[in-house]
Amino acid sequence: MQIWAGLGNPGGQYALHRHNVGFMAMDAIAEVHGFAPEAKKFSGWVREGRIGSVKVLLLKPATFMNESGRAVGEALRFYKLGVEDLTVFHDELDLAPMKVKARTGGGLAGHNGLRSINQHFGPDFRRVRIGIGHPGHKDRVTGHVLGNYAKAEMDPLADMLAAIAAEAHWLAEGDEARFMSDVALRQQD
């Protein structure tokens, strides 16, 4: 079994924030792969299902970004899983908008959700970094991250989320390189 945690903030007012793209990815994957309806569990919302032959629990922590590690920890402990069974989907300032990269480990890049998970488990968890781009100046970062996607970004956002969901089976199988390659190819079409 694997746990895939999408990072975001709970509440309708945050739904379209760039910071919530991890939640958006969980919803897209659940829809494409026919996961069970959402249930409240582990200080968040979960949906259970299969991607290929792999059982996956999708988790959207309801703890707000800064406490994401608490919800992730509850789920990992309940299922007696280790950090090697965890994949975290999150927004990434240092990637161009709509670019998707996957890797295990790495820095925290000032991301409070990653920092929280790192405090609980260390840095060696798999991440799916979803590019939101940098606004150009550090004074504008907070407004950019906590701002809604622009109207002009909605179609590329939908295409990117659909590509992530369609190629998620490569992540489930542990092939991050093929996942990134096939997501990028879908986005070129």
Secondary structure, 3 states (H helix, E strand, C coil): CEEEEECCCCCHHHCCEHHHHHHHHHHHHHHHCCCCCCEEECCEEEEEEEECCEEEEEEEECCCHHHHHHHHHHHHHHCCCCHHHEEEEEEECCCCCCCEEEEECCCCCCCHHHHHHHHHHCCCCEEEEEECCCCCCHHHHHHHHCCECCHHHHHHHHHHHHHHHHCHHHHHCCCHHHHHHHHHHHHHC
